[in-house]
Amino acid sequence: MPSVRLIYRLILLALLPCIAVILYLSGQHYDPSLIDFKAPSEKSSISAQTVEKAFSAPEAKDIAGFRQFGRARHFTKDNLYEHVDGHAEYFISAGFGGLTVTGYRAAGSASAQAEIQAEVFDMGKSMQAFGVLTDESGEHAQEVSVGTKAFKTSSGINFFKGRYYVKISSFGQNVPVLAFARGLSETLPAGQDSFEAFSKLPAMGKVGKTRFIKEGYRGLDFLHNVIEREYSAGGKKVTVALMSDSVQEMNTLQAALLTYFSSSGMHYEKREKDGQEFYKVIDKYEGTWLLIPSRNALFGVFGTEDEAVVKYFGKSKQ
């Protein structure tokens, strides 16, 4: 006689076709609430069209023959890395407050993409915007007339005005970047933090390159935010350093420098010429140079011992 186990197996095999038929029939009657392939609602459809329009249609804003293309993107300290990955900390440490990135294309252009991109960094202060400009543009960049100061780059123009540092990039040939940059500059306010440092630098010969040194000027850890300009005068190259353009800070900085001279054994002499007080510093590292306090700024002059240069710096603060 067949075993009980074998009988059970035969019964199960006989039931399998029945189970398959039941599953097939039940599958023909699904619950429509479980799978819904409805078309998007009218509300969601309008929303999608609005988003597409915002990113692909030009706005009405014109700048030098260009119209805004797509929606401007905004970045803060929290998400700046999304736009300048690996370089965000530099901007933040330099005073960064916000960034707006906007694309533009020529009015009437059928281009499917932006032809110019403008990145406007709010650096908080004009001195900080100038510092970033000089850092990013390199030592041999060609200067052009835009904003307060500007340089050509391989793809466009960098400039600053007020507290704003601006990078303009061109994505096509024969794009009038300079005209666009000047037009954009006119839309930026100088603000209360107007940049007056350049006006304090002397007119003493042919002007060479101008640099910004954020910290540790000539190895002095307390000397920072210095503007340095080279001049060609009398067959010599003279470097003038604007060490402070703040009346409140210049006296403190001058005292710190004199204390440093004394503590390091550096010889210096206080002198006067035509009503202008100054200090002649005998420096074993930098050579002899002049420390000149004017009414509203403190200067260092390197590359000459000619005391006649003090006439270019006005009278000392009385």
Number of C-alpha atoms within 10 A of each C-alpha: 3 6 7 8 8 9 10 11 10 10 10 10 10 11 10 10 10 10 10 10 11 10 10 10 9 9 10 8 8 9 9 8 7 7 8 8 8 6 8 9 8 8 8 11 11 12 11 11 10 11 11 12 14 15 13 14 14 20 15 11 11 17 21 16 15 23 22 22 26 20 18 15 12 15 16 14 14 10 13 20 14 10 14 12 10 10 11 17 14 12 20 16 10 17 17 25 16 20 21 15 18 19 22 26 25 20 16 9 12 8 9 10 14 22 20 25 19 22 20 21 22 23 26 18 23 25 26 24 26 25 22 25 23 21 13 13 19 12 11 8 15 13 16 14 13 22 22 17 16 25 22 18 17 9 14 20 24 27 29 32 25 24 27 30 27 27 23 24 20 19 14 11 8 7 15 16 20 17 14 21 25 16 18 19 20 13 9 15 13 18 13 10 14 15 19 12 15 14 8 16 19 19 11 16 15 11 16 13 14 16 19 22 18 17 14 13 18 11 8 11 9 12 18 16 18 21 24 20 20 20 21 14 14 10 8 11 17 22 21 22 23 23 25 25 21 13 14 11 14 20 17 11 16 18 11 13 16 17 13 13 16 11 9 9 10 14 14 18 10 11 13 12 13 10 12 18 18 21 17 18 21 16 14 9 7 11 12 17 21 25 24 25 25 23 16 18 23 24 26 19 22 18 17 17 15 9 14 10 17 23 14 12 20 17 18 17 13 6
